[in-house]
Amino acid sequence: MERRMTKVFYTVEEIAELLRIAPGTVRNRLSKRDRDVPPSIVIGRRRLFPLAECEMWIKSRMLDRMR
C-alpha cells in the first residue's frame, strides 16, 4: 500500500516563488527579522515555513492592503 505524504512546509525557495521575490531576498528579510515574510521555523539547518501559517499570513496581508 502506497502512502502519500501531504505537504506541511514550504522551503525558502518555494516561499520566494510564491511571493515572487528572490530566495536571497527572503533570507535577507529573515536575517533582519523583517515582518515581510511569513512565520517560519528552523529544523536542523533548514528554514521551513508551515503551510497553514503562510496561507493565513498571505490572507492577512491581502486584507491589510484592502483597507
N, C-alpha and C positions, 0 to 999 in steps of 0.2 A: 504494500500500500504506500503510495507516494504522498508525502506531506508537503504542503506549500507553506512557506513562511510569509506572513504578511509583513509589509514594510512598516517599521515603527519609527525609524530615524532617517533624517536627511544627512548627507555629508556636506562639507563646506562647498564642494563643487556643485552639488545639487541645489543648495540654497542660493548660490551665486547665479546659477542658471534661472532659477525661479524668480529671483529679484532683478534679473537682467543686469548684473554687475559682475565684475571680475572676481575670481576667487581671492586674489590678493587684497581687494577692497574689503571683502568680508573679514579676512584675517586682520587687516589693519584696524577695522572698526572694533573687532573683538579685543585687540590688544589695548585699545584706548577706552575700553568699556563703554563704547558708544551704544546708545539705545536704538540705533538704526539697523539693528539686526535682531532676529528672533532669539528667544531664550535658548541656551544650549547647555550641554553637559560635557564633561571630559571623561572618557573611559580609556584608561591607559594613556596612550599618546594621541588618541583620536578625539577630535571635537565633533560631537554629534548634536543634531537638532531634533528634539522629539516632534514627530509629525503633527500630533494634535495641538501642541502648543504653538507650532508655527502657523497652523491654519487659523487659530484664534488671534495670534499676533497680526497676521495679514488682514483679517476682518476688522480688527480694532483700528488699524492704520487707515483702512478704507473709510471707516465711519468718521474718524477724526478729520479726514480731508473733505468730507461732505459737509461738515459744519462750518 
